[in-house]
């Protein structure tokens, strides 16, 4: 409240018809001098900076402590195209069930938002702490996942779910484990679900021959085995 210029006999005029917001002299008497007003504003600014720094310290301390309690996440789902396995991934439900109780115990919560970029969306996630500090992560622009027989709403929902998984894992520094079975024994490592999603988006954006691409990759792998 002390930052209200009314206390020093002035009025703040809001932006109107292109004219920027500005301060003018009012006709009411000032309650405090300009000098006292400036000192009080400086003290409030200092207090806010100290509080913000303390909140950041608490955030970092609880985040570091939480890391040792976060489990490795089991990949419980698969990305397949016409019977061909592209990659394994952890579903959003699997991740949420594993991390939500731990996040709540350490005072963390997560919220998401979207921003349109042409025909794609950038998804953001904000990790908030009970002390008031927060950090934000974002995806690159993502096109709607139109694979399979999805309608427009389903395509957008699929991309949103992927973005949440991606951002939640990044914000919490999660480690995912999966069955490497045949891939591990053959001497190659299966690509991550994030990289698989990037490849799938590129294929959709370029209207590529997906079955032909997968057959080419499959034939190339066979030549290495």
C-alpha positions, 0 to 999 in steps of 0.5 A, a space after each residue: 500500500 505504501 507504494 501508492 502515489 496517493 500518499 504523496 499527493 499524486 495520482 496514477 493515470 492508467 493507459 488510455 487510447 495509446 497514451 502510456 500510464 503516467 503520474 500527475 499531481 493531484 489536488 489532495 494534500 500529501 500524507 508523507 513527503 517524497 523523501 519518506 515515500 522513497 525510503 519506505 519503497 526502497 525498504 519494501 523492495 529490499 524486504 521483497 528481495 530477501 524474501 524471494 532469496 529465502 524462498 529460493 533457498 528453501 526451494 533448492 533445499 527441499 528439491 535436493 532432499 526430494 531427489 533421493 526419494 524419487 524412484 526410477 520410473 518403470 516404462 509401462 507403455 509402448 509406442 507401436 505402428 502397425 505392429 512394429 515397436 518404436 519405443 517404450 515409455 512411462 505413461 503419465 498415470 504411472 509417473 504421477 502415481 510415483 511422484 505426486 505423494 513425494 512432491 506433496 511431502 516436500 511442498 511441491 506442485 506442478 501446473 501446465 499451460 499452452 501457447 500457440 505458435 503458428 500451427 503448433 503449441 509450446 507447452 509450459 510447466 511450472 514447478 511451485 514450492 510452498 515457500 513461494 519460489 517456482 521454476 518454469 520449463 517448456 517444450 519446443 513447438 509441438 504439432 498435434 499427434 495425428 497418428 492412427 485414427 485420431 480426430 482433432 480433439 484426440 490428437 491434441 489430447 495425445 500431444 498434451 499428455 506427451 508434453 506433460 510427461 516430458 515436462 514432468 520428467 524434466 522438471 523433477 530430473 526423473 530417471 526412467 528405466 525400461 526393458 531393454 531385452 532384445 535391444 540390449 542383447 543385440 548390442 544397440 540401445 533403444 531410443 528414448 520415447 522423447 526422441 521417438 516422439 520427435 521422429 514421429 512429429 517430423 514424419 507427420 510434418 513432412 507427410 512421409 511414408 511411415 510404413 516405408 520408413 519403418 521398413 527401411 529402419 528395420 532392414 538396416 537394423 537386421 544388417 547390423 545384427 
